[in-house]
Amino acid sequence: MKIKAMKWLTTAPVAIALAVSLAACGSGSAQPSGTPTDALAGSDQQTLDKYTTADVTPIDKIDKTKLGLITEGTLRVGTLSDAPPNIFIDPSGKFTGYDNELLRAIGDKLGLKVEFASTDFSALLSQVANKQFDVGSSSISTTDARRKTVGFTNGYDFGYMAVVTKNDAKVAGFADLKEGVRIGVVQGTVQDDYVTNTLKLEPVRFPDYNTVYGNVKNGQIDAWVAPSQQATGQVKEGDNTKIAEKVVNTQNFTAYAVNKDNQALIDALNAGLDAVIADGTWTSLTSEWYKDRPTVAEQTPQGWKPGSKAVQIPAK
């Protein structure tokens, strides 16, 4: 497996739609994902810096009665059920994963109960905007386009993409994503935007991670452009699949989505996030859920850290 620093590929030539992929897969959608945008617009560090708060409101100054919650005292959270290690349901039926356990810890700091419900990623942001959920938890990359729909907390993680293929595939990485390659994505994700609007290719869109990965395994698609964490959670020994390449995007943080008019809730979650960073919870959860990121140096790429500008990550 090849791993590169964040050096995004140049735009590929405009490609014809992969019409044959739909016939082969019997699932997914060939419809455009929306108004064309650069998948990485708003992801440079200077742009992100303006979205990171200088500090936060102290926890003891948060008025829980002013948070505009659907149910007072409870965070209703939309999340996914099939994207380990970040957001999934375990065999006991519990919503868990890195993002959700971190949000539970934030809720504890704020004295709020956290209730999760499963949804599709393609619907999640609109559901948060329409106040069907107080919060969206799904390793959401904070692009400028998404900020038109929802508000975001400060960042708690960074993003990177992967190409997943069968072991004997001719596709060896991002450079091989071109016309004629059947590329799978989960609809509405940054990876969908990247393939569609940056590479100018037409992917085969799927509603969830299990389905797109299943189509890699059975050979119905040639490659899956995936969030790297979810790729790691799906690819298992004996599946005849591999993560062919990872591209680390250290300049694009992920955050929790909130209705953009609910600044009080955003402020509260930012306060809780700083609190779990300062007491070491963020570090311990990152080590627990990301086995390939056991140290602080690996958890925080150069030039990036979680939470507000004021919070400090405790030394181990």
Residue pairs with C-beta under 8 A, 6 or more apart in sequence:
1 242
1 243
1 244
1 245
1 246
2 172
2 173
2 244
2 245
2 246
3 245
3 246
3 248
4 245
4 246
4 247
4 248
5 248
5 250
6 160
6 247
6 248
6 249
6 250
6 251
7 247
8 40
8 198
8 247
8 249
9 174
9 175
9 198
9 199
9 247
11 198
11 199
11 200
12 177
12 178
12 199
12 200
12 201
13 178
13 179
13 200
14 200
15 178
15 179
15 180
15 199
15 200
15 201
15 202
16 179
16 202
17 30
17 202
18 30
18 180
18 181
18 182
18 183
18 201
18 202
18 203
18 204
19 30
20 182
21 28
21 30
21 182
21 204
21 220
21 221
22 28
22 29
22 30
22 204
24 182
24 220
24 221
25 182
25 184
25 204
25 215
25 220
25 221
26 220
27 206
27 211
27 215
28 184
28 187
28 204
28 205
28 206
29 187
29 205
30 202
30 204
30 205
31 205
32 196
33 187
33 188
33 192
33 193
33 196
33 197
33 205
36 196
36 197
37 143
37 145
37 193
37 197
38 197
38 198
39 143
39 190
39 193
39 194
39 197
39 198
40 143
40 194
40 198
40 249
40 252
41 143
41 144
41 145
42 48
42 142
42 143
42 144
42 145
42 147
43 141
43 143
43 249
43 251
43 252
44 251
45 251
45 303
45 304
47 144
48 142
48 155
48 251
48 252
48 253
51 142
51 147
51 152
51 154
52 154
52 155
52 308
52 309
53 154
53 270
53 308
53 309
54 308
54 309
54 310
55 308
55 309
55 310
56 154
56 267
56 270
56 271
56 273
56 274
56 307
56 308
56 310
56 311
57 267
57 268
57 270
57 271
58 271
59 109
59 110
59 271
59 272
59 275
62 110
62 267
62 268
62 271
63 264
64 72
64 73
64 110
64 111
64 112
64 268
65 72
66 264
67 262
67 264
67 265
67 268
68 134
68 259
68 262
68 264
68 265
69 75
69 76
69 112
69 134
69 265
70 76
70 131
70 133
70 134
73 111
73 112
73 113
74 112
74 113
74 114
74 115
75 103
75 107
75 112
75 113
75 114
75 115
75 134
75 135
76 115
76 117
76 133
76 134
76 135
77 100
77 103
77 114
77 115
77 116
77 117
77 133
77 134
77 135
77 136
77 137
78 116
78 117
78 118
78 119
78 124
78 127
78 128
78 132
78 133
78 135
78 136
78 137
78 138
79 87
79 95
79 99
79 100
79 116
79 117
79 118
79 119
79 136
79 137
79 138
80 87
80 88
80 118
80 119
80 120
80 121
80 124
80 138
80 208
80 209
81 87
81 88
81 89
81 95
81 118
81 208
82 88
82 89
82 208
82 209
82 210
83 97
83 138
83 139
83 208
83 209
83 227
83 229
83 230
83 233
84 97
84 230
84 233
84 234
85 97
85 98
85 229
85 232
85 233
85 289
85 290
86 97
86 98
86 99
86 100
86 138
86 139
86 227
86 229
86 230
86 233
86 289
87 95
87 97
87 98
87 99
87 100
87 137
87 138
87 139
88 95
88 96
88 97
88 233
89 95
89 96
89 118
90 96
95 116
95 118
97 289
98 157
98 229
98 285
98 286
98 288
98 289
98 290
99 137
99 138
99 139
99 156
99 157
99 254
99 256
100 116
100 137
101 285
101 289
102 156
102 276
102 281
102 282
102 285
103 114
103 135
103 137
103 256
104 114
105 272
105 276
105 281
105 285
106 269
106 272
106 273
106 275
106 276
107 113
107 114
107 272
109 271
109 272
109 275
109 276
110 268
110 269
110 271
110 272
116 137
117 133
119 127
119 133
120 187
120 188
120 207
120 208
121 138
121 186
121 187
121 188
121 189
121 208
122 186
122 187
122 188
122 207
123 188
124 133
124 136
124 138
124 140
124 188
124 257
125 136
125 140
125 146
125 149
125 150
125 188
125 257
126 149
127 133
127 136
128 134
128 135
128 136
128 150
128 257
128 258
128 259
129 149
129 150
129 259
129 260
131 259
134 258
134 259
134 262
134 265
135 256
135 257
135 258
135 265
135 269
136 150
136 256
136 257
136 258
137 256
138 257
139 157
139 159
139 227
139 229
139 230
139 254
140 146
140 152
140 254
140 255
140 256
140 257
141 159
141 190
141 252
141 253
141 254
142 152
142 155
142 252
142 253
142 254
142 255
143 190
143 193
143 252
145 193
146 152
146 257
147 260
149 260
150 257
150 258
150 259
150 260
151 257
151 258
151 259
151 260
151 261
151 262
151 263
151 266
152 255
152 256
152 257
152 258
152 266
153 255
153 256
153 258
153 266
153 269
153 270
153 273
154 255
154 270
154 273
154 274
154 306
154 307
154 308
155 253
155 254
155 255
155 304
155 306
155 307
156 253
156 254
156 255
156 256
156 273
156 282
156 306
156 307
157 253
157 254
157 286
157 306
158 249
158 250
158 251
158 252
158 253
158 254
158 301
158 304
159 190
159 227
159 228
159 249
159 252
159 253
159 254
160 227
160 228
160 246
160 247
160 248
160 249
160 250
161 174
161 190
161 191
161 194
161 225
161 226
161 227
161 228
161 246
161 247
161 249
162 225
162 226
162 227
162 228
162 231
162 232
162 243
162 244
162 245
162 246
162 247
163 171
163 173
163 174
163 176
163 177
163 223
163 224
163 225
163 226
163 243
163 244
163 245
164 213
164 216
164 223
164 224
164 226
164 231
164 234
164 235
164 241
164 242
164 243
164 244
165 171
165 172
165 216
165 222
165 223
165 224
165 241
165 242
165 244
166 216
166 217
166 219
166 240
166 241
166 242
167 240
167 241
167 242
168 240
169 222
169 223
169 244
170 176
170 222
171 177
171 181
171 222
171 223
171 244
172 244
172 245
173 244
173 245
174 245
174 247
176 223
177 183
177 195
177 199
177 201
177 223
177 225
178 199
178 201
179 201
181 201
181 222
181 223
182 204
182 220
182 221
182 222
182 223
183 195
183 201
183 203
183 204
183 221
183 222
183 223
183 224
183 225
184 203
184 204
184 205
184 206
184 212
184 215
184 216
184 221
184 223
184 224
184 225
185 191
185 192
185 195
185 203
185 204
185 205
185 206
185 212
185 224
185 225
185 226
186 192
186 205
186 206
186 207
186 208
186 209
186 212
186 226
187 205
187 206
187 207
189 227
190 227
191 225
191 226
191 227
192 203
192 205
194 225
195 201
195 203
195 225
196 202
196 203
203 225
204 215
204 221
206 212
206 215
209 226
209 230
209 234
210 234
212 221
212 224
212 226
213 224
213 234
213 235
213 241
215 221
215 224
216 223
216 224
216 241
217 239
217 240
217 241
223 244
224 231
226 234
228 243
228 246
228 248
229 290
231 243
231 246
232 243
232 292
235 241
235 242
235 243
248 301
250 301
250 302
250 303
250 304
251 303
251 304
253 304
253 306
256 269
258 265
258 266
258 269
259 265
270 307
270 308
273 282
273 306
273 307
273 308
274 307
274 308
274 310
274 311
276 282
277 283
277 306
277 307
277 311
277 312
277 313
278 311
278 312
278 314
279 314
280 314
282 306
282 307
282 313
283 296
283 299
283 313
283 314
283 316
286 293
286 299
287 293
287 294
287 295
287 299
290 299
292 298
293 299
295 316
296 313
296 315
296 316
300 306
300 313
305 311
305 313
306 313
